[in-house]
Amino acid sequence: MNILLTSVGRRGYLVQYFKDALKESGKVYVSNSDEHSPAFKYADEYIVSPLIYDDGYIEFLLDYCRQNKIEMLISLFDIDLYVLAQNKKKFEEIGVIVVVSDVEFIKVCNDKWLTYKYLSERRLPTPKTYLELKNAITDINEKNITFPLIVKPRWGMGSLEIYVADNEEELKVFYKKVKRNIENSYLKYESKQDITNSVIIQEKINGSEYGVDIINDLSGRYRSTVIRKKIGMRAGETDAAKILENDEILSLAKELTIYTKHIGNLDIDILNNGEKYYILEMNARFGGGYPFSHLAGVNLPLALIEWRNGKEIAETVLKAETGTVGQKDIQIIKIN
Amino acid sequence: MNILLTSVGRRGYLVQYFKDALKESGKVYVSNSDEHSPAFKYADEYIVSPLIYDDGYIEFLLDYCRQNKIEMLISLFDIDLYVLAQNKKKFEEIGVIVVVSDVEFIKVCNDKWLTYKYLSERRLPTPKTYLELKNAITDINEKNITFPLIVKPRWGMGSLEIYVADNEEELKVFYKKVKRNIENSYLKYESKQDITNSVIIQEKINGSEYGVDIINDLSGRYRSTVIRKKIGMRAGETDAAKILENDEILSLAKELTIYTKHIGNLDIDILNNGEKYYILEMNARFGGGYPFSHLAGVNLPLALIEWRNGKEIAETVLKAETGTVGQKDIQIIKIN
């Protein structure tokens, strides 16, 4: 079986995991609109694709899949997921299973305001979130929330344009600033949906942080949960995580999957302030924390391949060894 | 010869470079106050040291050097450099050459206000910088500078607490905020020197960015300059750089060394707005960009070892191949 990873970016490790899982039974193809993507180096074959927003993007991928007998497609980027979810059937018609959740759920994950509504409507704990400055200020004055508060893009990525407001003056200044910066950056493309409501204000939960992989199979049936505690490093320059068991997080994860019925991985961020666990964000894909799970023995690439082949997997394939500590390590590689 | 790298953090690649350069002629020892430092994994021997600010830090290192017959010590962290520069003689007395510039120059590099004064007093081009809010506002009103302006810690590290102010309201709010956040973070230790003047305001130069290694030998004599242009990647998530030649930057670098007489590497950041090249920052150590130089053929670890042995090196040892493009690549490694 040949596999295509789209929006592969710099996740060379994931290319390697899929190659290891396929062994000699197929090749790993990768694509990205950026010709300098470091993960290209790891793939059997790579191609520079059009931009995700380009009209010809899906046709391009369909052609590429046909030419290279791709049987499974996995995307690593939120905006790409949304476009692929809308076109999942077109790929199915040519024999390509796109490992992506349904388009409505992807929309929820990509939109931090919808994420808040989705979770709070289902009584799942999540930090209080506001779309309008005046509502946040009312709740501050009525002492329903307290500073510090987070101000960030509703359709945001990574740590871009995230500010911590310690008082009302800062809140107002950051709210205006984030809105202006969205309009002047590539974040404007997704934010076009509702540019006047493109900024959110959110309670800041201080405490421990967890990353969780909630793994469903290709039919959306729950299979496994892997919990990683983020280890704070001095100066914040290093990323490390430890695999552990936690019954409260596990039951939160299981409750969440009743609603999500997502396909493959759902990466969620959890915060604990010492009293309560809050779900902060959801990404319906391999997240930046997956390699820590993989290091601890989880092999989701192998599971996806087996499922795609109509086979069942041993439970151990999705089981992480508790206590494993992993650490990000940086190398510089030559690309010309 | 045995070598000790202190504050090694996550620079495993540098440990590897020194091991490669030593071959069988000695071992690479590393230290850090953080027991989770990923570079420990690469070293022949590692030790968890006291904090740099602890009274016993220097005695600890002296003991460790004696026990392990260390002949050369290289630090990778600014605050560590300052403490080591003050104690350089104590190490010399036991046969350890500390590859560090003199304490006054280290002080200049660690303090962005002194950096500005150092460069501007020598008529070297650097962005206009202010220590007092009222002076910046006067110059804005007199149209000597224009927004956007950078607000950041005078003794800062990495991208911590750096804000871009687009107008006077933001400038005032960020100035207060950075000062407050310094007092509430580990930045307060260095900032204690002058806590009321711990924030700077700086012109923002937009344009191309360059990283430059200016290499002197152990007596502070100029040897080589390596110029890297930073390649902007989509979403800013990837770091890449290209080695090139640039006569204007080269002559700036050579002029600078007349004053610095630094020892080993001086890593500087340069900005070009299309009209003029500005020196932004200086770090008198191996910087985060050195691996790009190394990838292009420069071998400063080997040069330092040869110089320490009283030998001369071929010119090619410090020569980078023009056109080389390097890219950061991330892997997750197990540390337990």
Interface residues (C-beta under 8 A of the other chain):
Chain A: G9 R10 G12 Y13 S33 D34 H36 S37 P38 M157 G158 L160 D166 E169 E170 V173 K177 R180 Y186 I231 M233 R234 A235 G236 E237 T238 A240 P291 F292 H294 L295 G323 T324 V325 G326 Q327 K328 D329 I330 Q331 I332 I333 K334 I335 N336
Chain B: G9 R10 G12 Y13 S33 D34 H36 S37 P38 M157 G158 L160 D166 E169 E170 V173 K177 R180 Y186 I231 M233 R234 A235 G236 E237 T238 A240 P291 F292 H294 L295 G323 T324 V325 G326 Q327 K328 D329 I330 Q331 I332 I333 K334 I335 N336
